[in-house]
Amino acid sequence: MEDQNKNTWVLVTGGTGFVGVHCILQLMQKGYKVKTTLRSMNRRSEVIGMLKEGCITSPDSYRDTNLQFIEADLTKDDNWDKAVKDCTYVLHVASPIQLAQPKDENEMIRPAVDGALRVLKAARDAGVKRVVMTSNFGAVGYSHKDMNTQITEEDWTDPNEKKLSTYNKSKVLAERAAWDFIRKEGGEMELSVINPVAIFGPSLGPDLSSGFDLIKTVIDGKMKAIPNMTFNIVDVRDVADLHIRAMTSPGAKGQRFLALAGGIMSLPQIAKLLKDKMPQVAGKVTTKTLPNWAVRITALFNPKAKAISSMLGINRNTSNAKARNILKWQPIANNEEAVLASVESMLKFGNIQ
């Protein structure tokens, strides 16, 4: 397999990101040549360090042969033609993310939408065969009100949904724009989309994904009672694997795939898991549950509570059947294993004491 891939270039946008670096790691392990974009070349050493952490023994030796870095920004045209040159595939993983609501929603929406179109246009013009784009569950299921009906890849979130976070709005608008582009201007280029749920799992460096912040808040005792939020969860290693499967599988053309380990886990269940399985962090963790009405009242004057409030009562009845059936995807980690791997990373890199 590695010999088959050794002359195939793949561009991964956002190489310093949680998902992006795991994609690079797995692509290199499979023998692909990889380019990745960084907003600043000063962060090149971070990526190399994370790849070493992931057991690419000497990524320095890949310079100019199997691993290349290109400085490019989703908000600018510069260097995207260079980034996609000679690439057969593109994994468009990069997207602006922040959990707090920005003062102007366009601060997050415009880079997401315009950046996706910038990458797609450059890829089309360079003759790229297929782009795999990272969207999220927020683009699929946040308008699904019937709790008894399962959410599938056929569903879409209404971008004007009440209380929809700016981040999720940016993801649904960026994905919509991508599909519209492929239909109207994509030419022969193909598109597949991955829609992950909450992504946990092992970090390869100390700069943790924003999703870890919620777990960190539970661990450090800042939450005196735990909101009854529910999640679908997926391990970052499985997300990267699904991207690569969607990149090469003929059946992935023109398809979107929900990425989740399966089942639902609540934040109080996560707190109990940490109490039971992680004695190193259990001391400050509470398992007291905060009623939904209390969260909603606090949300009237607390921005963090407002972000949590918007996630209460979301229908999480969904499945990974499509990815399993079409791409033969088999997640290696269940919900509990993904959460525990996140905490182990935070301990390892000193993010929690």
N, C-alpha and C positions, 0 to 999 in steps of 0.2 A: 504493500500500500504506500509506504513512504517513497519508494522509487517512482511510483506513478505520479506522486504529487510534487516531486522535487523541482520541476520546472514551472509550477503553477503559482502565480503571484496572487495574494489576497490582501486587499486593503481593509484594515480595521480602524474605524474612526474612534477617537477618544481612547487612546492607548493607556492613559493613566487611570481610567475608570475601573470600578469593581468588576463589571461584566467584561469590559473591553480587554483587560489584561488576561483574564481567564480564557477568552477567545484566542488571544495571541498565543498563550501557553499551549493550548490544545492543538492549534494549527501547527505550531512548530514541532510538537511531539508527533504529529502525523506527517511531517516532512514537507509541509508547504513553505514557500517563501512568503514573508509577511512584510507589508508596509503598515505603518501606523501613524496617525496624525496626532500632534501635540499642539496645544495653543502656544506653548513656549518650549524651545529646545532645551531650556534649563532643566526640564523635568525628565529628560532622556535617562539620566542615571537612576531615577526612581523606577522606571519601567524595567531597566536592566536588573536592578535589585530585586524587584518582585518576581521576575522570571527566574532568577537564581533561587529565590525562596520556593518557587514552584518546581525546582529541580531541573531547570535547563542549566546544565552545569557551567557553561561558559558562553553566555549570550554575547559577550564582547567580541568573540571570534566570528559572530554572524554578521558583523558590520559590513555593509556593502555587498554581502553575498546572500544571506537568508533573512536578514532583518534590517529594514530601513526606516528611518524616522523623517517625517516631513512636518514642518511647521505650518499649520493651517487652522483657521478659525471659521466656525459656522456662519459668522456674520460678515465674512469677507470673501472675495473671489480668489484672493492670492493663493497660488500653489495647489489648488484642487486638481488642475490638469496634470501637474507633476505627480500628485498622490495616486491618481487612478491609472496613470500610464502603465501599460503592459499587464494590467490586472485582469484576471478572468472573473474574479468575484469581488464583491464589496460587502462587508458587514458594517452597516451603518448603525453603530451603537451609541455614539455620542449624542447627548441632549442635555440642555440646561436643566438643573434640578435644584429646588429648595423647597422645604416643607412649609415655611412661612409664606403667607400671601404677600407678593410684592405690591408696592403702592400702585404701580401701573402694570396691569397684567401683560401688556405687550413686551415688557422686559423679558418675560419668559416665552411668550407665545411666538413672537417674531423670530427669534433665533431658532426655535424648534421647527417652525414651518419653513422659513426661508432657508435654513440650513439643510433640511431634508431635500428641498428642491435643488439647492446648489450642488449637493452630492449626486443626486440623480441625474442632473443635466451633464455634469462632468463625466459621470460613469457612462451615460449613453454615448456621449461624443467620443469616448475612448474605446468604445466597442466592448464594454463589460458585458458578460453573459447574463449574470444575475446579481441583484442586490437583495440582501437580507436585512431588513430594517427592524430595529428594536422598538416596539411600541409598548403597551402595557395593558393590564386588565381594566384600568380606568377608561380605556378607549372602547371597551366591550360591554361591561356589565353594569354601569352605574345608573342606567335608566330602566333597568329590568325590575319592575315592581311586583310581579307575581312570584312570591317566594316558593311556590310549589312547582314552578316550571324551571327546568335546568337551562342555564345560560350556555350558549354555544358560540362558536366563531362567527355565526351568522348575525349575532346581535351587535348593536352599536350604541354607545353612549351619546345622548344628545348633548352637544357642546354648550347648550344654554340651560342645562339641568341646574335646578336650584341647588345651591350650596356646593356645586362641583368646584374642587380646588383648581387654582390656576395651572398647577402642574398637570393634572389630569386633562384639563381643557387643552393645554398645549399638545399633549400626546394624541388626543383624538383628532385635533385639527391638523397636526403634522401627518398622521397616518392617512386621513382623508385626502390631503393634498398629494400625498405620494401615490395613492391609487388613481386619483384623477390624472396625475401626470403620466403614469404608465399607460392609461387608457387613451389619452389624447396625444401624447408626445413621445412615448417611450420607445417607439420603433420596435426592434426585435428584442430589446432588453426585457428580462423577466424580473418580477418582484415577488418575494415572500416576506411575511411579517411574523415576528414572534411577539406574543402578548403575555409577558410574565406577570405573575402575581407578586406578592411581597418576597423580595430576594434576600435570602440569608446564606449562610455557609462560610467557608474559610476565607479570610482576607489574606492577601499576599503581602500586605504592607500596613504601616500604622495609620495611613490616611483612610479612615473607615468610611464606608458608604453611609449616606444619610439615614438609610433604613435602620442602621444599628443604633441610632440615637435613642429610639424608643426603648430598646432593651437596656441601654446604658442608664436611662432615666429610672427604670425599674430597679436596676442593680444598685444605683448610688443612693437610693432611699428618698429621692425627690418626690416620688409618688407615694403618698401616705395611704391612698386607696387606688385601686386599679380600675380604669374604665373598662366596661364590658365590650371592648372592640373585638371583632372577629376577623380572621385572616385566612386566605389560602396562602400557602408558603411553597417556595421552590428553592433548591440549593443552587448557588451560582455555577457550580460545576455542571449541573444538569442543564442550566440555561445556555452555557457555552456549547455544550454538546448538541443541544437542539438547534442552535444557529448553524452549526457545521453540517448537520444532517439536512437542514432546509436549504443549505447552499448547494448541495450536490444531488439531492434526490429529485428525479424527474417529477414525482408526484407532488412536490412542494410548489411548483410553478403556479403563481397566481393565488396562493392560499395563505391564510393566517392560522396561527397555531397558539392556543392557550398553553402556557407553561406553568404547571403546578404539580406538586408531588402527589396531591390527592387529599381530600378531606378538608376539614375546617378546624382551626385552632384559635382560641380566644386569648386575649392578653392575660386574664387571670390564670388560664391554663399554663401559659408561658411562665408566669411568676411561680406557680406551683412546681413546674418542671425544674426551675432553677433552685428552688428550695430543696427539692428532693435529690437532684443529680449533681449540683455544683456547690459543694460546701464552701469553696473558696469565695463565693460571692453571695451566699445565702443570707448573711447577717442582717443586711438592711432591707432585704426584699420583703414586702408585705403581700399577703394574699387577700387582704380586705378588698371587696369590690365596691366601686363607686357607682351609684345608680345613674342611669342615663339622664334623668331629669336634672341631676346635680351638675353633670357635664354641660348640659345645654344652658343652664343658668350662668355658669362660670364663663361659657363661651361669649356671653354678651359683653364682657370687658377684658377677656384674656385671649390673645391671639393664638397661643398654643392650644388652649381648650377649644377654640373655634375650629382649628384644623382637625382635632380629634372628633369634635361633634359632627363634622361633615362625613365621618367614616362610620358613624353608628347606624345600625339598621340596614346596611348594604346587603343585598342578596349575594351570598357566596356559594350558591348551589351551582357548581360547575364541574367540569371534568377534563381530563387530559386524554380522552379516548381518541381524538383525531390525531394527535401527535403519535400516540402509541400505534395506531392502526396504519397510518400512511408512512410514517418515518421510522417505525419500529423502535421508538424511543422508550427506554426503560430507566426511569430516574434511579440514581444510586442512593439517594438520601430521602428519608421521610421527613415530615415536619419537625419532629423532635430532634432528629440528627442535625438538620440544617441550623436550627436555633442553637444547639449546643456547640456546633462548630464555630458559630459566630462569637459566642462567649469565650471559647478557647482562644480565638484570635485576639480578642480584646485583652485577655490576660497576657498572652504572649508578647504583644507589642506595647504593653503598659498603658492601654487606654482606660483600664480600670485597675484598681489596687486590690 
